[in-house]
């Protein structure tokens, strides 16, 4: 059986430069998972809204049954406590994902700084060698 080879037309728009970032396995896992903090914020908003609704009910309606009253009080307290804890977790961890991205991006800046410093050192050593050669030639003419 003969395989038919079809030519694929590839069009390419050239870039001036291309930045390639190296990523560790741990950073790759963080990037794959994404930021879990948005879930904390969503549940926090939901639970605080629920707690405020139950609190409004407790303040505006006279509940005759003790059992119902206790259920409303318990749900209100649990809603506020859990909502506030999740809100604090969101505030504390909301920058972890951004920090990982910034850490990866800074590697290019650090490499550029190292390259610039290396180029400056090379140009200084070339200038010093040229200056020494000129002095040597000048001294050889004087003797």
VMD Tcl script that builds the backbone (N, CA, C; Angstrom):
set m [mol new atoms 429]
animate dup $m
set s [atomselect $m all]
$s set {name element resname resid chain x y z} {
  {N N UNK 1 A 0.824 -1.159 0.000}
  {CA C UNK 1 A 0.000 0.000 0.000}
  {C C UNK 1 A 0.882 1.242 0.000}
  {N N UNK 2 A 0.509 2.169 -0.806}
  {CA C UNK 2 A 1.297 3.384 -0.942}
  {C C UNK 2 A 0.712 4.492 -0.069}
  {N N UNK 3 A 1.569 5.127 0.659}
  {CA C UNK 3 A 1.112 6.258 1.479}
  {C C UNK 3 A 1.079 7.509 0.639}
  {N N UNK 4 A 0.016 8.209 0.783}
  {CA C UNK 4 A -0.056 9.482 0.067}
  {C C UNK 4 A 0.448 10.573 0.994}
  {N N UNK 5 A 1.402 11.288 0.517}
  {CA C UNK 5 A 1.928 12.400 1.293}
  {C C UNK 5 A 1.317 13.674 0.768}
  {N N UNK 6 A 0.729 14.405 1.655}
  {CA C UNK 6 A 0.147 15.675 1.239}
  {C C UNK 6 A 0.983 16.803 1.810}
  {N N UNK 7 A 1.200 17.778 1.007}
  {CA C UNK 7 A 1.979 18.939 1.438}
  {C C UNK 7 A 1.084 19.865 2.239}
  {N N UNK 8 A 1.598 20.292 3.356}
  {CA C UNK 8 A 0.863 21.219 4.195}
  {C C UNK 8 A 1.474 22.593 4.015}
  {N N UNK 9 A 0.639 23.528 3.715}
  {CA C UNK 9 A 1.094 24.892 3.545}
  {C C UNK 9 A 1.204 25.545 4.926}
  {N N UNK 10 A 2.408 25.917 5.289}
  {CA C UNK 10 A 2.640 26.540 6.574}
  {C C UNK 10 A 2.975 28.006 6.343}
  {N N UNK 11 A 2.207 28.858 6.981}
  {CA C UNK 11 A 2.484 30.293 6.890}
  {C C UNK 11 A 2.963 30.758 8.259}
  {N N UNK 12 A 3.957 31.578 8.228}
  {CA C UNK 12 A 4.556 32.014 9.482}
  {C C UNK 12 A 4.716 33.524 9.472}
  {N N UNK 13 A 4.278 34.135 10.516}
  {CA C UNK 13 A 4.519 35.561 10.719}
  {C C UNK 13 A 5.668 35.702 11.693}
  {N N UNK 14 A 6.744 36.253 11.250}
  {CA C UNK 14 A 7.952 36.343 12.079}
  {C C UNK 14 A 7.782 37.350 13.212}
  {N N UNK 15 A 8.427 37.034 14.312}
  {CA C UNK 15 A 8.510 37.927 15.466}
  {C C UNK 15 A 9.908 38.524 15.510}
  {N N UNK 16 A 10.013 39.687 16.142}
  {CA C UNK 16 A 11.336 40.282 16.340}
  {C C UNK 16 A 12.173 39.447 17.308}
  {N N UNK 17 A 11.497 38.978 18.362}
  {CA C UNK 17 A 12.193 38.145 19.337}
  {C C UNK 17 A 11.187 37.180 19.944}
  {N N UNK 18 A 11.710 36.159 20.553}
  {CA C UNK 18 A 10.872 35.142 21.178}
  {C C UNK 18 A 11.453 34.863 22.555}
  {N N UNK 19 A 10.625 35.000 23.586}
  {CA C UNK 19 A 11.069 34.733 24.947}
  {C C UNK 19 A 10.622 33.327 25.335}
  {N N UNK 20 A 11.541 32.530 25.822}
  {CA C UNK 20 A 11.248 31.173 26.262}
  {C C UNK 20 A 11.515 31.116 27.764}
  {N N UNK 21 A 10.496 30.697 28.495}
  {CA C UNK 21 A 10.604 30.631 29.943}
  {C C UNK 21 A 10.756 29.183 30.382}
  {N N UNK 22 A 11.733 28.920 31.231}
  {CA C UNK 22 A 11.882 27.599 31.819}
  {C C UNK 22 A 11.040 27.557 33.085}
  {N N UNK 23 A 10.329 26.442 33.270}
  {CA C UNK 23 A 9.395 26.306 34.378}
  {C C UNK 23 A 9.715 25.025 35.131}
  {N N UNK 24 A 9.761 25.118 36.460}
  {CA C UNK 24 A 9.999 23.925 37.267}
  {C C UNK 24 A 8.731 23.087 37.330}
  {N N UNK 25 A 8.856 21.861 37.793}
  {CA C UNK 25 A 7.703 20.972 37.873}
  {C C UNK 25 A 6.661 21.500 38.865}
  {N N UNK 26 A 7.126 22.047 39.977}
  {CA C UNK 26 A 6.212 22.618 40.968}
  {C C UNK 26 A 5.439 23.808 40.413}
  {N N UNK 27 A 6.139 24.663 39.674}
  {CA C UNK 27 A 5.474 25.819 39.059}
  {C C UNK 27 A 4.473 25.366 38.007}
  {N N UNK 28 A 4.812 24.314 37.276}
  {CA C UNK 28 A 3.896 23.780 36.266}
  {C C UNK 28 A 2.618 23.251 36.917}
  {N N UNK 29 A 2.751 22.610 38.068}
  {CA C UNK 29 A 1.575 22.114 38.788}
  {C C UNK 29 A 0.686 23.273 39.231}
  {N N UNK 30 A 1.302 24.349 39.726}
  {CA C UNK 30 A 0.536 25.521 40.148}
  {C C UNK 30 A -0.200 26.119 38.957}
  {N N UNK 31 A 0.473 26.192 37.811}
  {CA C UNK 31 A -0.153 26.754 36.624}
  {C C UNK 31 A -1.281 25.859 36.115}
  {N N UNK 32 A -1.109 24.534 36.200}
  {CA C UNK 32 A -2.155 23.620 35.742}
  {C C UNK 32 A -3.391 23.707 36.625}
  {N N UNK 33 A -3.172 23.762 37.923}
  {CA C UNK 33 A -4.296 23.791 38.854}
  {C C UNK 33 A -5.015 25.131 38.830}
  {N N UNK 34 A -4.290 26.171 38.534}
  {CA C UNK 34 A -4.897 27.499 38.587}
  {C C UNK 34 A -4.977 27.963 40.029}
  {N N UNK 35 A -5.607 29.075 40.224}
  {CA C UNK 35 A -5.710 29.640 41.553}
  {C C UNK 35 A -6.978 29.125 42.246}
  {N N UNK 36 A -6.833 28.434 43.389}
  {CA C UNK 36 A -8.018 27.959 44.111}
  {C C UNK 36 A -8.690 29.075 44.903}
  {N N UNK 37 A -8.077 30.226 44.930}
  {CA C UNK 37 A -8.585 31.305 45.766}
  {C C UNK 37 A -9.914 31.857 45.293}
  {N N UNK 38 A -10.209 31.759 44.019}
  {CA C UNK 38 A -11.501 32.253 43.551}
  {C C UNK 38 A -12.633 31.430 44.143}
  {N N UNK 39 A -12.386 30.141 44.393}
  {CA C UNK 39 A -13.405 29.293 45.032}
  {C C UNK 39 A -13.645 29.766 46.462}
  {N N UNK 40 A -12.555 30.120 47.166}
  {CA C UNK 40 A -12.706 30.644 48.525}
  {C C UNK 40 A -13.569 31.904 48.522}
  {N N UNK 41 A -13.323 32.787 47.583}
  {CA C UNK 41 A -14.095 34.026 47.521}
  {C C UNK 41 A -15.553 33.744 47.198}
  {N N UNK 42 A -15.805 32.857 46.250}
  {CA C UNK 42 A -17.192 32.549 45.876}
  {C C UNK 42 A -17.972 31.945 47.040}
  {N N UNK 43 A -17.371 30.977 47.734}
  {CA C UNK 43 A -18.063 30.377 48.878}
  {C C UNK 43 A -18.212 31.382 50.024}
  {N N UNK 44 A -17.232 32.230 50.195}
  {CA C UNK 44 A -17.313 33.241 51.244}
  {C C UNK 44 A -18.491 34.189 50.998}
  {N N UNK 45 A -18.623 34.647 49.770}
  {CA C UNK 45 A -19.738 35.548 49.432}
  {C C UNK 45 A -21.071 34.840 49.639}
  {N N UNK 46 A -21.160 33.587 49.201}
  {CA C UNK 46 A -22.407 32.830 49.353}
  {C C UNK 46 A -22.763 32.634 50.825}
  {N N UNK 47 A -21.781 32.227 51.634}
  {CA C UNK 47 A -22.057 31.969 53.047}
  {C C UNK 47 A -22.379 33.251 53.816}
  {N N UNK 48 A -21.682 34.342 53.501}
  {CA C UNK 48 A -21.992 35.610 54.180}
  {C C UNK 48 A -23.377 36.125 53.779}
  {N N UNK 49 A -23.751 35.929 52.536}
  {CA C UNK 49 A -25.103 36.320 52.098}
  {C C UNK 49 A -26.157 35.490 52.822}
  {N N UNK 50 A -25.908 34.188 52.924}
  {CA C UNK 50 A -26.826 33.302 53.628}
  {C C UNK 50 A -26.945 33.719 55.097}
  {N N UNK 51 A -25.804 34.001 55.735}
  {CA C UNK 51 A -25.810 34.400 57.139}
  {C C UNK 51 A -26.544 35.725 57.336}
  {N N UNK 52 A -26.349 36.669 56.418}
  {CA C UNK 52 A -27.070 37.944 56.530}
  {C C UNK 52 A -28.571 37.749 56.347}
  {N N UNK 53 A -28.962 36.849 55.469}
  {CA C UNK 53 A -30.387 36.566 55.271}
  {C C UNK 53 A -30.999 35.961 56.535}
  {N N UNK 54 A -30.304 34.999 57.120}
  {CA C UNK 54 A -30.814 34.401 58.359}
  {C C UNK 54 A -30.834 35.409 59.495}
  {N N UNK 55 A -29.837 36.297 59.547}
  {CA C UNK 55 A -29.811 37.326 60.580}
  {C C UNK 55 A -30.980 38.287 60.409}
  {N N UNK 56 A -31.259 38.666 59.173}
  {CA C UNK 56 A -32.406 39.548 58.910}
  {C C UNK 56 A -33.704 38.863 59.326}
  {N N UNK 57 A -33.795 37.573 59.071}
  {CA C UNK 57 A -34.991 36.823 59.476}
  {C C UNK 57 A -35.103 36.794 60.997}
  {N N UNK 58 A -34.001 36.563 61.686}
  {CA C UNK 58 A -34.022 36.528 63.148}
  {C C UNK 58 A -34.425 37.874 63.742}
  {N N UNK 59 A -34.006 38.958 63.088}
  {CA C UNK 59 A -34.290 40.292 63.630}
  {C C UNK 59 A -35.694 40.785 63.301}
  {N N UNK 60 A -36.292 40.256 62.248}
  {CA C UNK 60 A -37.585 40.796 61.802}
  {C C UNK 60 A -38.770 39.878 62.058}
  {N N UNK 61 A -38.542 38.615 62.254}
  {CA C UNK 61 A -39.655 37.665 62.411}
  {C C UNK 61 A -39.602 37.058 63.808}
  {N N UNK 62 A -40.788 36.963 64.421}
  {CA C UNK 62 A -40.850 36.299 65.722}
  {C C UNK 62 A -41.072 34.814 65.457}
  {N N UNK 63 A -40.066 34.015 65.840}
  {CA C UNK 63 A -40.126 32.578 65.615}
  {C C UNK 63 A -40.647 31.937 66.902}
  {N N UNK 64 A -41.780 31.237 66.792}
  {CA C UNK 64 A -42.438 30.653 67.958}
  {C C UNK 64 A -41.730 29.387 68.450}
  {N N UNK 65 A -41.273 28.572 67.540}
  {CA C UNK 65 A -40.664 27.297 67.908}
  {C C UNK 65 A -39.207 27.514 68.316}
  {N N UNK 66 A -38.861 26.972 69.470}
  {CA C UNK 66 A -37.472 27.076 69.930}
  {C C UNK 66 A -36.520 26.341 68.992}
  {N N UNK 67 A -36.944 25.188 68.501}
  {CA C UNK 67 A -36.107 24.401 67.607}
  {C C UNK 67 A -35.787 25.197 66.340}
  {N N UNK 68 A -36.766 25.826 65.736}
  {CA C UNK 68 A -36.543 26.633 64.527}
  {C C UNK 68 A -35.637 27.814 64.834}
  {N N UNK 69 A -35.860 28.450 65.995}
  {CA C UNK 69 A -35.027 29.591 66.378}
  {C C UNK 69 A -33.563 29.164 66.500}
  {N N UNK 70 A -33.322 28.036 67.175}
  {CA C UNK 70 A -31.948 27.548 67.337}
  {C C UNK 70 A -31.310 27.190 65.988}
  {N N UNK 71 A -32.090 26.612 65.094}
  {CA C UNK 71 A -31.573 26.276 63.765}
  {C C UNK 71 A -31.143 27.556 63.047}
  {N N UNK 72 A -31.977 28.591 63.113}
  {CA C UNK 72 A -31.633 29.857 62.468}
  {C C UNK 72 A -30.381 30.472 63.092}
  {N N UNK 73 A -30.284 30.442 64.418}
  {CA C UNK 73 A -29.119 31.011 65.108}
  {C C UNK 73 A -27.854 30.233 64.737}
  {N N UNK 74 A -27.930 28.911 64.756}
  {CA C UNK 74 A -26.762 28.084 64.437}
  {C C UNK 74 A -26.322 28.307 62.991}
  {N N UNK 75 A -27.275 28.329 62.064}
  {CA C UNK 75 A -26.925 28.562 60.661}
  {C C UNK 75 A -26.334 29.963 60.450}
  {N N UNK 76 A -26.856 30.941 61.181}
  {CA C UNK 76 A -26.322 32.301 61.068}
  {C C UNK 76 A -24.879 32.363 61.571}
  {N N UNK 77 A -24.624 31.778 62.728}
  {CA C UNK 77 A -23.276 31.803 63.312}
  {C C UNK 77 A -22.298 31.026 62.434}
  {N N UNK 78 A -22.685 29.831 61.999}
  {CA C UNK 78 A -21.808 29.028 61.144}
  {C C UNK 78 A -21.549 29.753 59.824}
  {N N UNK 79 A -22.578 30.373 59.263}
  {CA C UNK 79 A -22.415 31.116 58.005}
  {C C UNK 79 A -21.426 32.264 58.142}
  {N N UNK 80 A -21.557 33.038 59.236}
  {CA C UNK 80 A -20.634 34.153 59.442}
  {C C UNK 80 A -19.201 33.670 59.687}
  {N N UNK 81 A -19.041 32.692 60.542}
  {CA C UNK 81 A -17.690 32.212 60.871}
  {C C UNK 81 A -17.020 31.617 59.644}
  {N N UNK 82 A -17.715 30.718 58.954}
  {CA C UNK 82 A -17.114 30.071 57.781}
  {C C UNK 82 A -16.867 31.081 56.667}
  {N N UNK 83 A -17.804 32.002 56.463}
  {CA C UNK 83 A -17.637 33.026 55.426}
  {C C UNK 83 A -16.441 33.920 55.690}
  {N N UNK 84 A -16.265 34.303 56.958}
  {CA C UNK 84 A -15.130 35.166 57.309}
  {C C UNK 84 A -13.812 34.399 57.173}
  {N N UNK 85 A -13.784 33.126 57.594}
  {CA C UNK 85 A -12.567 32.325 57.458}
  {C C UNK 85 A -12.186 32.185 55.985}
  {N N UNK 86 A -13.153 31.882 55.131}
  {CA C UNK 86 A -12.868 31.746 53.700}
  {C C UNK 86 A -12.433 33.077 53.088}
  {N N UNK 87 A -13.006 34.171 53.557}
  {CA C UNK 87 A -12.601 35.490 53.070}
  {C C UNK 87 A -11.147 35.784 53.461}
  {N N UNK 88 A -10.778 35.432 54.682}
  {CA C UNK 88 A -9.393 35.627 55.125}
  {C C UNK 88 A -8.445 34.749 54.309}
  {N N UNK 89 A -8.831 33.489 54.057}
  {CA C UNK 89 A -7.999 32.607 53.224}
  {C C UNK 89 A -7.820 33.183 51.823}
  {N N UNK 90 A -8.870 33.770 51.284}
  {CA C UNK 90 A -8.784 34.374 49.949}
  {C C UNK 90 A -7.821 35.561 49.959}
  {N N UNK 91 A -7.944 36.416 50.983}
  {CA C UNK 91 A -7.069 37.593 51.068}
  {C C UNK 91 A -5.609 37.175 51.217}
  {N N UNK 92 A -5.352 36.171 52.048}
  {CA C UNK 92 A -3.979 35.728 52.287}
  {C C UNK 92 A -3.378 35.091 51.037}
  {N N UNK 93 A -4.140 34.283 50.315}
  {CA C UNK 93 A -3.575 33.525 49.214}
  {C C UNK 93 A -3.857 34.043 47.828}
  {N N UNK 94 A -4.441 35.226 47.715}
  {CA C UNK 94 A -4.840 35.694 46.388}
  {C C UNK 94 A -3.658 36.038 45.478}
  {N N UNK 95 A -2.474 36.240 46.043}
  {CA C UNK 95 A -1.324 36.624 45.229}
  {C C UNK 95 A -0.391 35.460 44.894}
  {N N UNK 96 A -0.663 34.245 45.408}
  {CA C UNK 96 A 0.228 33.107 45.155}
  {C C UNK 96 A 0.379 32.827 43.665}
  {N N UNK 97 A -0.707 32.811 42.947}
  {CA C UNK 97 A -0.681 32.512 41.511}
  {C C UNK 97 A 0.076 33.613 40.771}
  {N N UNK 98 A -0.213 34.866 41.108}
  {CA C UNK 98 A 0.469 35.991 40.464}
  {C C UNK 98 A 1.965 35.989 40.782}
  {N N UNK 99 A 2.306 35.638 42.027}
  {CA C UNK 99 A 3.715 35.598 42.414}
  {C C UNK 99 A 4.478 34.541 41.625}
  {N N UNK 100 A 3.837 33.409 41.365}
  {CA C UNK 100 A 4.484 32.366 40.569}
  {C C UNK 100 A 4.738 32.860 39.151}
  {N N UNK 101 A 3.739 33.513 38.560}
  {CA C UNK 101 A 3.890 34.057 37.207}
  {C C UNK 101 A 4.998 35.109 37.190}
  {N N UNK 102 A 4.999 36.012 38.159}
  {CA C UNK 102 A 6.032 37.058 38.217}
  {C C UNK 102 A 7.424 36.460 38.398}
  {N N UNK 103 A 7.529 35.409 39.208}
  {CA C UNK 103 A 8.813 34.750 39.430}
  {C C UNK 103 A 9.347 34.175 38.118}
  {N N UNK 104 A 8.459 33.561 37.338}
  {CA C UNK 104 A 8.876 32.990 36.054}
  {C C UNK 104 A 9.271 34.103 35.093}
  {N N UNK 105 A 8.496 35.183 35.051}
  {CA C UNK 105 A 8.786 36.282 34.128}
  {C C UNK 105 A 10.083 37.000 34.485}
  {N N UNK 106 A 10.422 37.075 35.765}
  {CA C UNK 106 A 11.636 37.780 36.180}
  {C C UNK 106 A 12.902 37.069 35.737}
  {N N UNK 107 A 12.781 35.798 35.398}
  {CA C UNK 107 A 13.967 35.070 34.948}
  {C C UNK 107 A 14.544 35.688 33.684}
  {N N UNK 108 A 13.683 36.159 32.797}
  {CA C UNK 108 A 14.155 36.815 31.570}
  {C C UNK 108 A 14.878 38.112 31.929}
  {N N UNK 109 A 14.293 38.901 32.835}
  {CA C UNK 109 A 14.926 40.155 33.246}
  {C C UNK 109 A 16.299 39.891 33.859}
  {N N UNK 110 A 16.381 38.848 34.708}
  {CA C UNK 110 A 17.664 38.520 35.333}
  {C C UNK 110 A 18.689 38.095 34.285}
  {N N UNK 111 A 18.246 37.320 33.296}
  {CA C UNK 111 A 19.162 36.897 32.233}
  {C C UNK 111 A 19.623 38.099 31.413}
  {N N UNK 112 A 18.695 39.041 31.148}
  {CA C UNK 112 A 19.070 40.242 30.396}
  {C C UNK 112 A 20.093 41.061 31.178}
  {N N UNK 113 A 19.906 41.171 32.486}
  {CA C UNK 113 A 20.865 41.908 33.318}
  {C C UNK 113 A 22.228 41.233 33.294}
  {N N UNK 114 A 22.220 39.888 33.417}
  {CA C UNK 114 A 23.487 39.155 33.385}
  {C C UNK 114 A 24.179 39.337 32.040}
  {N N UNK 115 A 23.408 39.275 30.950}
  {CA C UNK 115 A 23.977 39.427 29.613}
  {C C UNK 115 A 24.540 40.831 29.437}
  {N N UNK 116 A 23.805 41.852 29.894}
  {CA C UNK 116 A 24.281 43.227 29.789}
  {C C UNK 116 A 25.565 43.406 30.594}
  {N N UNK 117 A 25.594 42.842 31.803}
  {CA C UNK 117 A 26.789 42.955 32.639}
  {C C UNK 117 A 27.964 42.237 31.985}
  {N N UNK 118 A 27.731 41.065 31.400}
  {CA C UNK 118 A 28.782 40.321 30.719}
  {C C UNK 118 A 29.317 41.114 29.527}
  {N N UNK 119 A 28.389 41.729 28.757}
  {CA C UNK 119 A 28.806 42.526 27.597}
  {C C UNK 119 A 29.632 43.734 28.031}
  {N N UNK 120 A 29.225 44.370 29.128}
  {CA C UNK 120 A 29.979 45.519 29.632}
  {C C UNK 120 A 31.374 45.085 30.075}
  {N N UNK 121 A 31.464 43.946 30.757}
  {CA C UNK 121 A 32.771 43.443 31.187}
  {C C UNK 121 A 33.642 43.111 29.983}
  {N N UNK 122 A 33.045 42.523 28.946}
  {CA C UNK 122 A 33.807 42.182 27.745}
  {C C UNK 122 A 34.317 43.443 27.057}
  {N N UNK 123 A 33.451 44.448 26.979}
  {CA C UNK 123 A 33.886 45.682 26.303}
  {C C UNK 123 A 34.971 46.382 27.118}
  {N N UNK 124 A 34.881 46.322 28.442}
  {CA C UNK 124 A 35.927 46.914 29.278}
  {C C UNK 124 A 37.239 46.176 29.109}
  {N N UNK 125 A 37.188 44.851 29.047}
  {CA C UNK 125 A 38.433 44.092 28.894}
  {C C UNK 125 A 39.029 44.327 27.508}
  {N N UNK 126 A 38.185 44.483 26.491}
  {CA C UNK 126 A 38.693 44.787 25.148}
  {C C UNK 126 A 39.343 46.162 25.134}
  {N N UNK 127 A 38.694 47.137 25.762}
  {CA C UNK 127 A 39.255 48.496 25.817}
  {C C UNK 127 A 40.567 48.511 26.591}
  {N N UNK 128 A 40.637 47.771 27.694}
  {CA C UNK 128 A 41.888 47.720 28.468}
  {C C UNK 128 A 42.998 47.068 27.669}
  {N N UNK 129 A 42.684 45.989 26.960}
  {CA C UNK 129 A 43.697 45.313 26.144}
  {C C UNK 129 A 44.172 46.223 25.019}
  {N N UNK 130 A 43.241 46.949 24.397}
  {CA C UNK 130 A 43.623 47.870 23.327}
  {C C UNK 130 A 44.500 48.981 23.875}
  {N N UNK 131 A 44.136 49.486 25.037}
  {CA C UNK 131 A 44.909 50.560 25.662}
  {C C UNK 131 A 46.301 50.052 26.003}
  {N N UNK 132 A 46.418 48.839 26.520}
  {CA C UNK 132 A 47.725 48.252 26.850}
  {C C UNK 132 A 48.557 48.051 25.588}
  {N N UNK 133 A 47.931 47.619 24.492}
  {CA C UNK 133 A 48.654 47.433 23.233}
  {C C UNK 133 A 49.206 48.757 22.727}
  {N N UNK 134 A 48.401 49.806 22.845}
  {CA C UNK 134 A 48.852 51.130 22.393}
  {C C UNK 134 A 50.034 51.590 23.234}
  {N N UNK 135 A 49.955 51.382 24.562}
  {CA C UNK 135 A 51.060 51.784 25.433}
  {C C UNK 135 A 52.325 50.989 25.116}
  {N N UNK 136 A 52.165 49.702 24.860}
  {CA C UNK 136 A 53.334 48.868 24.513}
  {C C UNK 136 A 53.982 49.350 23.209}
  {N N UNK 137 A 53.172 49.666 22.208}
  {CA C UNK 137 A 53.707 50.132 20.924}
  {C C UNK 137 A 54.398 51.469 21.124}
  {N N UNK 138 A 53.790 52.339 21.933}
  {CA C UNK 138 A 54.378 53.651 22.183}
  {C C UNK 138 A 55.726 53.497 22.879}
  {N N UNK 139 A 55.801 52.615 23.873}
  {CA C UNK 139 A 57.050 52.385 24.581}
  {C C UNK 139 A 58.101 51.760 23.683}
  {N N UNK 140 A 57.691 50.895 22.760}
  {CA C UNK 140 A 58.687 50.273 21.843}
  {C C UNK 140 A 59.248 51.301 20.866}
  {N N UNK 141 A 58.482 52.318 20.508}
  {CA C UNK 141 A 58.982 53.357 19.628}
  {C C UNK 141 A 59.983 54.261 20.350}
  {N N UNK 142 A 59.791 54.454 21.646}
  {CA C UNK 142 A 60.677 55.326 22.413}
  {C C UNK 142 A 62.036 54.685 22.659}
  {N N UNK 143 A 62.147 53.403 22.628}
  {CA C UNK 143 A 63.436 52.756 22.908}
  {C C UNK 143 A 64.224 52.589 21.707}
}
mol reanalyze $m
mol bondsrecalc $m
mol representation Tube
mol addrep $m
